[in-house]
Amino acid sequence: MDAFEHGESLRDVAETDDLHLRGELLALWSALEADRRARDERTARLRAMRLIGGDDEGG
């Protein structure tokens, strides 16, 4: 056996963890943005329904 470690270095592990974390953060921010857009669309629809004096029975 030689003196060199043949496993993953801490740097390799950290880079892998960073990539995984970036992917998770991107997914989280995308989901939050989609939720905000949906909320904005619902709010706009409710405002329009109130302006015309109707009810939002669609959903």
C-alpha positions in Angstrom: 0.0 0.0 0.0 1.4 3.4 -0.9 1.1 6.7 1.1 -1.3 8.3 -1.3 -5.0 8.3 -0.6 -7.0 6.9 -3.5 -10.4 7.9 -2.2 -12.3 11.2 -2.9 -10.6 14.3 -1.6 -12.4 16.7 0.6 -12.4 19.2 -2.3 -14.1 16.6 -4.6 -16.7 15.9 -1.9 -17.3 19.6 -1.3 -17.7 20.3 -5.1 -20.2 17.4 -5.4 -22.1 18.8 -2.4 -22.1 22.3 -3.8 -23.5 21.0 -7.1 -26.2 19.1 -5.3 -27.0 22.1 -3.1 -27.2 24.4 -6.2 -29.6 22.0 -7.8 -31.8 22.0 -4.7 -31.7 25.7 -4.4 -32.6 26.2 -8.1 -35.5 23.8 -7.7 -36.7 25.6 -4.5 -36.5 29.1 -6.1 -38.3 27.9 -9.2 -41.1 26.4 -7.1 -41.3 29.6 -5.1 -41.5 31.7 -8.3 -44.2 29.5 -9.7 -46.2 29.8 -6.5 -45.9 33.6 -6.6 -47.0 33.7 -10.2 -50.0 31.5 -9.4 -50.9 33.6 -6.5 -50.6 36.8 -8.6 -52.9 35.2 -11.2 -55.5 34.2 -8.6 -55.4 37.7 -7.1 -55.8 39.3 -10.5 -58.7 37.0 -11.4 -60.5 37.8 -8.1 -60.1 41.5 -8.6 -61.6 41.2 -12.1 -64.5 39.2 -10.7 -65.1 41.8 -8.1 -65.0 44.6 -10.7 -67.7 43.0 -12.8 -69.7 42.0 -9.7 -69.5 38.3 -10.2 -68.3 35.4 -8.1 -65.3 33.2 -8.8 -67.0 29.8 -9.0 -64.3 28.3 -11.2 -61.9 27.2 -8.6 
